[in-house]
Amino acid sequence: MLRRVHSKHYGHEWNVAAAVLRGCNTKELLKEYFSVMGRRFGIFFEVFPYGKRMQEATDLDSFLDSAIEDMKEDKWLIQNGDTFELTERGEFEARKMLAELENSGRLLEKATRAETVSRVTIVVHFILAALKLPTAILSGSVGLLN
């Protein structure tokens, strides 16, 4: 089993590793991938840099250069000329991140189902009734009792 290496830019490496795992094995393909992902969320301008890297990166190119260098240092990525390939560790981390995203999506989907929302609503109403009844009796409030 691979040991998890903590990097100060772990999230950035995950993003790039997932893109390489999906076949974006050159810098141009990575740039296109991040542009497409931004457009899917309604972002039609360059949003890089973001987060703590704002001081380090001024655009998508420098963001990618920095992430790629970090990935090479952490032994996640091998560069052969203009192409990139994930190492066993890089592939493991990318698949792990994607699995966590899928799991989060399933939990969110389950939590927002009509059945789940209805059950939670009924439980909340019973809890509120249990709190209001003794308060109404102690205060003598007919309005609260209703």
URHU-V391777 format. One record per residue. N is the residue number from 1. PHI is phi in whole degrees, -180 to 180 (none if undefined). OMEGA is omega in whole degrees, 0 to 359 (* if undefined). D_CENTER is the distance of its C-alpha to the mean C-alpha in whole Angstrom. Layout:
# URHU-V391777
N|PHI|OMEGA|D_CENTER / N|PHI|OMEGA|D_CENTER
This chain:
# URHU-V391777
1|none|181|24 / 2|-79|178|22 / 3|-84|181|21 / 4|-77|178|18 / 5|-104|180|19 / 6|-90|178|17 / 7|-117|178|17 / 8|-68|181|17 / 9|-120|188|14 / 10|-54|182|12 / 11|-62|179|9 / 12|-66|179|11 / 13|-65|179|13 / 14|-59|181|10 / 15|-60|182|9 / 16|-70|179|13 / 17|-61|179|14 / 18|-63|179|12 / 19|-66|178|14 / 20|-65|178|17 / 21|-60|181|16 / 22|-86|173|17 / 23|106|178|20 / 24|-84|189|19 / 25|-105|172|22 / 26|-132|181|23 / 27|-64|179|22 / 28|-63|177|23 / 29|-66|177|21 / 30|-64|178|18 / 31|-62|179|19 / 32|-64|180|20 / 33|-58|181|16 / 34|-68|176|14 / 35|-67|179|17 / 36|-64|179|17 / 37|-61|178|13 / 38|-63|180|14 / 39|-65|177|17 / 40|-62|179|15 / 41|-98|176|13 / 42|80|181|17 / 43|-104|185|17 / 44|-111|175|20 / 45|-142|183|21 / 46|-74|185|19 / 47|-101|182|17 / 48|-90|4|17 / 49|-85|174|17 / 50|-140|178|14 / 51|69|185|14 / 52|-71|183|16 / 53|-81|184|17 / 54|-56|180|19 / 55|-74|185|22 / 56|-89|187|22 / 57|-115|180|21 / 58|-111|178|22 / 59|-161|182|21 / 60|-62|179|19 / 61|-59|182|22 / 62|-71|174|22 / 63|-60|181|18 / 64|-65|179|18 / 65|-58|181|21 / 66|-66|180|20 / 67|-64|180|17 / 68|-64|178|19 / 69|-63|177|22 / 70|-61|181|19 / 71|-67|177|19 / 72|-65|178|22 / 73|-60|182|23 / 74|-86|177|21 / 75|62|177|22 / 76|-99|192|19 / 77|-141|174|21 / 78|-119|178|25 / 79|-110|175|26 / 80|-119|184|29 / 81|69|180|30 / 82|-95|183|28 / 83|-108|181|26 / 84|-119|177|23 / 85|-141|178|23 / 86|-75|171|20 / 87|-79|178|22 / 88|-59|178|22 / 89|-64|180|20 / 90|-62|179|17 / 91|-65|178|17 / 92|-59|182|17 / 93|-67|179|14 / 94|-65|179|12 / 95|-65|178|13 / 96|-63|180|12 / 97|-64|180|8 / 98|-65|177|9 / 99|-65|178|11 / 100|-65|177|8 / 101|-65|178|6 / 102|-63|179|10 / 103|-63|178|11 / 104|-62|178|9 / 105|-63|178|10 / 106|-64|179|13 / 107|-64|179|13 / 108|-64|178|13 / 109|-62|180|15 / 110|-65|182|18 / 111|-69|183|17 / 112|-102|175|18 / 113|-65|181|21 / 114|-59|180|25 / 115|-61|182|26 / 116|-65|180|24 / 117|-63|179|24 / 118|-63|180|28 / 119|-63|179|28 / 120|-64|179|26 / 121|-61|180|28 / 122|-64|179|31 / 123|-61|180|30 / 124|-64|178|30 / 125|-63|178|33 / 126|-66|178|35 / 127|-64|178|34 / 128|-63|178|35 / 129|-63|180|38 / 130|-64|177|38 / 131|-78|184|38 / 132|-74|184|40 / 133|-60|179|43 / 134|-63|179|44 / 135|-66|179|44 / 136|-65|181|46 / 137|-67|181|48 / 138|-67|183|49 / 139|-88|181|49 / 140|76|182|51 / 141|-83|178|49 / 142|-71|179|50 / 143|-61|179|47 / 144|-70|178|44 / 145|-66|179|46 / 146|-65|*|46
